[in-house]
Amino acid sequence: MRKYEVLQFTYGHIKAESLKEWDLSLMESGFPYDELEGEYKPWQHIAVIQNDIWSEWEAVSEAAEGLLANRQTKEIKPYMQRGIVLFLSILFWSNKKPVNLDELNEEMQAMAHKPVNVDERISYILHRPNTYPAFMQLKSLMEEQKKMVAKLIALKKL
């Protein structure tokens, strides 16, 4: 079992043939492209799929902000989980590798393209996923990684 409850996923309902092409909706189940080792490798196509991830993040962020503004912290868990999945996916994929949750801290420390103190910040988020400070930290990480991805694409490294 994984260290963080918010990163517990099951993939029994996903068929291998659905992993032959990009489908953002599959990520509602966590990290199927990474953990099930399908034919499609998103980390090889980040420049193509990034807009889907940013759009999904905008929707998740807006919903989470609304819940937090009304102090509905119990209802925020699925939005934070989705946001964490999106962040870890874009973080790993922009470093041209699949998400590896089993060695999360070690993997993040070895990355070349990441926000400052990402390992400490994501650890904070994973320990307190239903809080306003964790959401603000996640929002900040997403903004920083979005700039990093844009820079990498402009330099034609992705």
N, C-alpha and C positions, 0 to 999 in steps of 0.2 A: 504494500500500500504506500502511496506517495505521502510525503511529509505534510502537504498542505491540502486541507479538505476542498478548497476552492478549485483545485486542479485534479479532482477525481472525475474520470470520464469512462463511459462504456461505449464500445463501438460495434456491438453485435448486430445492430440494425443496418450497418453500412455494407453494401456489397462492393466487391473489388472492382467491378466494371464501372461503378460510379466515380472511381478515383482515376479515370483515364483522362479527364479534362477538368479544368477549373470550375468549381462550383462553391461560391462563398457560403451558401446555406449549409454545406457539410460541416463547416467550422462551428456550427451551433453545438456540435457534439464534442468539441475540444480540438484536438490536433490530428485528425484522421490521415491527412496527407503525410504527416511525419511518422506517426506511430504504426500505421498499417502498410507503409511503404508501397503505396500505389504507383501506377505508371506515371502519373503527372507529378512533377517535382516543382512546387511553387517557387522555391528558392532559385530556380533557374529562369524564372519568368517574372521577377519582381517588378520590373519596369512596366509590364503589361497589366499586372493585377493590383498594383498599389492603389489605384483610384478606387477600386471596390472596397479595399480595406479602410481607406480614409473616409469614404462615404458611410460605411457601416459604423465607424467610430463616431462620426458626427451624430448619427441617430442614437447610438448608445449613450453618448455623453449628454445629449439633450434630455433624454428620458431620465438619466441618473440625476442630473441637476434639478429637474422638476421634483423628483422624489425627495432629494436632500433638502430642497427649499421648504418642503412641507414636513420635514423631519420624519419621513417614512423610511427609516433605516432598515427595517425588517424586509421591505420589498425591494431593496436595492441589490441584493445578492446576485440575481441572475444577470443584471446589467454590469456589475463589477466583474463577474466571472467572464462575461463576453468581452469586456474591455481588456481584461488581463490576457485572454486568449489572443485577441487582436494584437496587443502590444508585443507579447512574446513571439508571435508569428512574424511580425514585421521586423523585430529585432534580429531574430535568428536568420530569417530569409534574406535580409539585407546584408548579412555577413556570409551569404551563400552556403548556408547549412540548414539541415532540418532541426526542428525544435527537439531538444534533449532535456526532458524534465528531471531525469534521474541524476544528472550531473549539472544541474542548473547553475549554481554559483561558479563552478570551475569553467563551464562553457562561457558564461558572461564575462568572466575575468580575462579570458583569452581572446575576446572579440576585439577587432580593430575599429569597428564603426558602431559606437554606442554612446549613450548619454553619460555624463559624469556621474560616478557613484551609483551606477545602475544596479549593481548587486545589492547594496544596502537599501536602496529605495524600493526595489521590487520586494525585498524581504519584508520591509515595513508594510507594504500593500498586502502581501500574502498573509501576514499575521493579523491584520485589521481590515479586512476587505469591506466591511459594512460601515465604515466611518467616512466623514467628510474629508479629513486630512488625507486619507488613503486615496480617495477619489481625486483630490487636487494633485496629489503626487503622480497618479496615473495619467492624468490630463497633461501635466507638465512633461512627463516622459514621452507621451505620444507626440506632443508638439516638437520636442527636441529630435526625436527619431524621424519625424516627417521632414524636417530640415536636412537631416543627415542623408536621407534617401534622395531628396531632390538634388543635393550636392553630388552624390555618387552617380546619379543618372546624368547630370550635366557634364560630369567628367568622364562619362561613358564607362564607368566601372561596374555598372549593373545592366 
